[in-house]
Amino acid sequence: MHVIHTNFENFRFNSSTVLGDNLLRWYRLDVDDEGDEFGRGFERDEEKAFMDFILNAPMHFNGRKNYHEIGEDDFIYSSIYDSLPHSSKSRPDRIVLRKKPTLSPSGQITDWCDVVLVQSMGDNHAYNLDFDVVGEFI
């Protein structure tokens, strides 16, 4: 199983738009039996699909792309505390790319936030994979 490291830019979480480069470690987003979200390594077919998406979106994923092998037990988990707002944070710890993101209408920042891809003319959320991913800032 692998995670993928990329630069990521031109996205929006809540009302905040991020234009500059950010280094992220991407995981495949999954849901456990209790409905809690967690990030795990990509299977080969998922890895290929996500890399194809990345390569076709250079405005958002510029620069180098690196694979890193992880163990089957290397996960990142979202807990109930990750959904609590933080008044002192300027960005979330992890961001989620989904087909249909849900942004906080109040603009609150939590540890895990959905993001929308943006271009100079506004939102252009073209994430179309059959699975979601979570990126951890590194």
Phi, psi and omega in degrees: 000145182231157163246162183237129176261130177215163162280150180217134180208172178060064177217165181227133169240128186054235182261003183262125177259134180246119183256331185279170180294141173222136178269125181232152172252118185262136176238159171282127180276133181224171180231133179275183184298334179271359180090007178276140180274147175208156177258136178227170178294156179281140166284165185304313182292324177292318179300315180296316181297317180292319178297321176299318178298313180301312183295335179266006179228059185295340178293335182254330183237082181264165175080202186284151175235125183235141174264143174225128180283139176229161177283164180295340181263005180271101182232160165241134184247149171257131177246175178302328181291335179290345180264000178279138181289150178239118180282340185265354182269143176262347177203160178287166175281327181222146179236149185241129172260120179227162174299317182235083182291152175243114180261147180290123180293338181271354179079014181288147178256128176242175180294326177242120179232139170290151178233158176240135177284137181233155172234181183298335181267007180118196182298137176216063186283100184245033177283118189232018180282160181278005177220160180261160179229155176234133179250132180253124178296134178231000000 
